[in-house]
Amino acid sequence: MEVVSASHGALGPLLGKLTALLADEWGRLKGIRREIRSLKSELTSMQAAVQKYSTLHDPDVQAKAWISLVRELAYDTEDVIDKFIHQLGDGGHQSQSGFKEFFRKTIRGLKTLGSRRGIASQIGDLKVRVKEVKELKNSYKLDDTARSTCEHSAVDPRLSALFVEETHLVGIDGPRDHLVTWMMEEENSSAKHRRVLSIVGFGGLGKTTLAKEVCHKIQGHFDCHAFVSVSQQPNVKKIMKDVISQVPCKKDFIEDINIWDEKKFIGKLRGLLQDKRYLIVIDDIWSTAAWDTIKCAFPENKFSSRIIATTRIVDVARSCCLGGNDRMYEMEALSDVHSKKLFFKRTFGSEGSCPEGLKQVSNEILKKCGGLPLAIISISSLLANKPSLKDEWEKVRRSIGSVLDKNRSLEGMNSILCLSYNDLPPNLKTCLLYLSIFPEDYLIERETLVRRWIAEGFISEERGLSKQEVAENHFYELINKSMVQPVDVGYDGKARACQVHDMMLELIISKSIEDNFISVVGHGQTDLVNRDGSIRRLSVQHIDQQLVSVLENQDLSHVRSLTVITSSCIKHLPSLVKFETLRVLDFQGCQGLKEYDMNGIDKLFQLKYLSLRGTNMSEIPSGIVRLYDLETLDLTNTYIEVLPSRIVQLTKLQYLLVGIFYNLDCLGGHTKIPDGIGNMSNLRVITGFNITKSSLGAVAELGNLTSLNELHLQLDGRGSEKYKRYEEMLLFSLCKLGSCKLQSFWIRTSDSTPLQFLDSWSPLPSSLQRFKMTTNYCLPKIPKWITPALASLAYLNINLVKVTEEDLGVLEEIPALISLLLTFKTDQEERLTIRGHGFPCLKELYIYSDSRATNLLFEEGALPKLEKLDLPFVVSWAKSNGFYLGISHLPCLQHATITLRNDGGASSSENRAAAAAIRNEANAHSNHPRLTIYGEMEEGEEDSDTNEEEFEKENDTNDEES
């Protein structure tokens, strides 16, 4: 019920704010405390009612209308409270002492007397609205509606997948046959273990269809088989009864079955299957708790029994496959070729029957479907009943979102998508709806999204977790539940960004607009006039003079976030003064921003998030220094080199981001650290500042930032006395930060600036998780603070002149190290061996060098969790042992990139022999890792990329398995 989640985004932050206000000094003002307490009491009661109505399967129009009134009331109440706090507060200025402070407070109290009365009057008006909304609830008799239950039950949208004719299926043969082979392994061996296959993926990908097809192919090899579906609120007794009804048994076995309890059902079914080779499909599991109960009914007998489980949730899929013989299979979208085949076959009866004039619009519709079989089938069924006219098809393409829940042809797809959406708790629904701010195919960076959620007030601290940690957990949970697609998964297995499938985006845009959660301008979403309530969040994705006129005539005073994702006509956007309640202002990528008048930005007293990232700005708007509530200031990829001196007054700032970045990689920093930065004690992340362009005092003040988690800096210059002073001052600050909360340190130089001073970093930075150096300079040895005592260090990127067995011995004992990138400057004199117990947690190992570098040999037992390997291989050094690398000793290896180096001591035939030997090792590996070999061909011969491509084609099936 999307209206509930939209209301959660309004009520949740408001109630927290009212609670804090009652505890603050302003809550003790005469006549105000009583009114606030009364408001809080009424709104808390309304929140409870909203949550209760959210359990209704299909709430009626009156319930939706009432919840919408509550939502608008909550928004307006929060606006009044924020204005009250601002008018009576100190505006964010630093406290003073003595007579000046007394005089300032006295004068301010006199000035705000009128404001106080005005606020009291507005609170009185809100109480009248609260009373009216409460009376409406009673007149609608909503409590009676909530107590009643629906007699009818909706048709299960998954049923159609069970009865699809095999001739209508496209693109399923490969995955089906691959899984059939895996399922039937061990059939003739002495080991007769039970195996579980879990199939996981986004709703509508075809998990049920694939499970049914696999079952159909192999069911003849089993004594019995059954197929059961699990609902979001599973009835265990019904599930057990459904299985028993499909398994042959004597009539007296099911005597009194209708009065069995769960325990008896599980016990009876276990007994029935104990001596049978069974095949069970459990479709659409929604929780680990449901699986933990259901699996108890299926004994682990020694008859090679099989269970197939399907789910949309990654954690559930993993919980199904805890045994060493089990497997999790991640569904993939259909390829472009298979998507077109399915679409044209369903629409025209055959692939070659599409009229030439409809091919382009067909491709655009298929892009929206994103390889989702259910979407392709649903939309093709809709189009099959329409005239083959381009205009008719264009209308469908433009209006897919609005017809999702109105057209019967798309009803099944809408139901499947809504199943996943409705399973989310209210806070996650709010966070998901927020993604409708971004256009199709937009890459949504995790850090950006998390900071925006916090600025919007969607996130509250939980026991033992900061807001940042809670918000990150929400991000990962949306991925876990297959609501968004992970992008750029890092060394730690965490996605750095995400994207929303086009069909899911259409769904959440539709819900967001319907419930006045977000208003989108551009690309067909331009109806700002016929709406219920004020504009709360505005996303400008395209704008022209006509839309500018529409915006000018709107009341923008209630807009909480403004996101501009266009550069056209930006100078004609309404003045920022009109957006007086903004919390989030994002101009990322707006190249024409320099032409827009930023005057009035200082009036946005509630602004918490400001991004000018990727704009052509060369100066920071002067009014920013008066945004005292600002928490995030993103100036990356701009031309801003100097920040105003008063920027250090923004003491609530947590993220101060400058520098030039590309694909999350810093390419340089040219901005000076502002003097007085040590006063900004809440700073958690600083990126891109240039040390040698700053004052020595500013560099020294970095050490006062005891809340700092991440520090990314640029350091240039070498040899001069001036550089040595900067070096000493930076080391001084690092030593102070090392004993605090610093988790990530990244230092970059544009030349070979020496960084040997890093060896003296002390005390030990015990909380350090990531260390990275981007430079041509190589340290003569591993810094002495890099020891096994660094219990949190997970990522290490370091340049060394050379590495020794002793250095490897130190690195391989670091307990939490997951990713290691070593760059060498000189040739190694000997082949190095990674010992059998080395690097217990390492998943990624990258070794680079401008020289011929070294050869590594992996002993059995070394790197037990390594998944990615990238290293050079000196052919002449490895001749003596038959070009043996030892990757067969890396049990978890999935990707290997080997660069053959020839120092002149090896012939072209030996080069090819080395490549063949390494390829044979990979082929013999149980994981069949994806192998890339560079440098196999001599100059003038065919490029090695051809070899790599051919090899990968040969291993496509093996790659799927790994």
Helices and strands as residue ranges (DSSP letters): H 2-23, G 25-28, H 32-53, H 61-88, H 98-111, H 113-140, H 142-147, H 159-162, G 166-168, H 173-183, E 195-200, H 207-218, G 219-221, E 224-229, H 236-246, G 251-254, G 257-259, H 262-273, E 278-285, H 288-294, G 295-297, E 306-311, H 314-320, E 327-330, H 336-348, G 351-353, G 356-358, H 359-369, H 373-384, H 390-398, H 400-403, G 408-410, H 411-422, H 426-433, G 434-437, E 444-445, H 446-456, H 467-480, E 485-489, E 495-499, H 502-514, E 519-521, E 537-540, H 545-552, E 561-564, G 570-572, G 576-578, E 584-586, G 593-595, G 601-603, E 609-611, G 622-626, E 632-634, G 645-649, E 655-657, E 660-662, E 665-668, G 677-679, E 685-690, G 691-693, H 696-701, G 702-704, E 710-714, H 721-738, E 744-748, G 756-760, E 770-774, E 795-800, H 805-811, E 819-824, E 832-834, E 844-849, E 856-858, E 868-874, H 875-878, G 879-881, G 887-889, E 895-901, H 908-924, E 930-934, H 944-954, H 956-961
